[in-house]
Amino acid sequence: MTTEKRVCVSCNDDITSSTKSVEFKCPNCGEVIRRCGRCRKTMVKWVCKCGFEGP
């Protein structure tokens, strides 16, 4: 069984076992966006592959 590595789109940290991380779809294209708790808390900007930016 292979576990998919999940990384924060803002800082590229591994969030596979993080409890404070979130996963949602980009409102522009539907690509899955993953964010760690630290980047969420400090409101680090994220950019989707389609170019959409979020806080």
C-alpha positions as CSV (number, residue, x, y, z in Angstrom):
1,M,0.0,0.0,0.0
2,T,1.4,3.4,-1.0
3,T,0.5,6.6,0.9
4,E,0.2,9.7,-1.2
5,K,2.6,12.4,0.0
6,R,0.7,15.6,0.7
7,V,2.5,18.9,0.7
8,C,1.4,22.4,1.5
9,V,1.0,24.5,-1.7
10,S,2.5,27.6,0.1
11,C,5.6,26.2,1.9
12,N,6.0,22.6,0.4
13,D,6.1,21.0,3.9
14,D,4.9,17.5,4.2
15,I,1.4,17.6,5.8
16,T,0.5,13.9,5.3
17,S,0.1,13.3,9.1
18,S,-0.8,16.9,10.1
19,T,-4.1,17.4,12.0
20,K,-4.3,21.2,11.3
21,S,-4.0,21.0,7.5
22,V,-6.9,21.5,5.1
23,E,-7.7,20.4,1.6
24,F,-10.0,22.1,-0.7
25,K,-10.6,22.7,-4.4
26,C,-9.4,25.8,-6.2
27,P,-12.5,28.0,-6.9
28,N,-11.2,28.7,-10.4
29,C,-10.2,25.3,-11.8
30,G,-11.1,22.7,-9.2
31,E,-7.4,21.6,-8.6
32,V,-6.9,20.2,-5.0
33,I,-5.2,22.8,-2.8
34,R,-3.5,21.6,0.4
35,R,-2.4,24.0,3.2
36,C,-0.6,23.4,6.5
37,G,-1.8,24.9,9.7
38,R,1.1,27.3,10.0
39,C,0.5,28.8,6.6
40,R,-3.3,29.0,7.3
41,K,-2.7,30.7,10.6
42,T,-0.2,33.3,9.2
43,M,-2.3,33.8,6.0
44,V,0.5,33.0,3.6
45,K,-0.6,33.5,0.0
46,W,-1.1,30.5,-2.1
47,V,-1.1,30.2,-5.9
48,C,-2.8,27.4,-7.9
49,K,-1.3,25.9,-11.0
50,C,-4.0,27.8,-13.0
51,G,-2.7,31.1,-11.6
52,F,-5.5,31.8,-9.1
53,E,-4.2,33.3,-5.9
54,G,-5.7,33.1,-2.4
55,P,-4.9,34.4,1.0
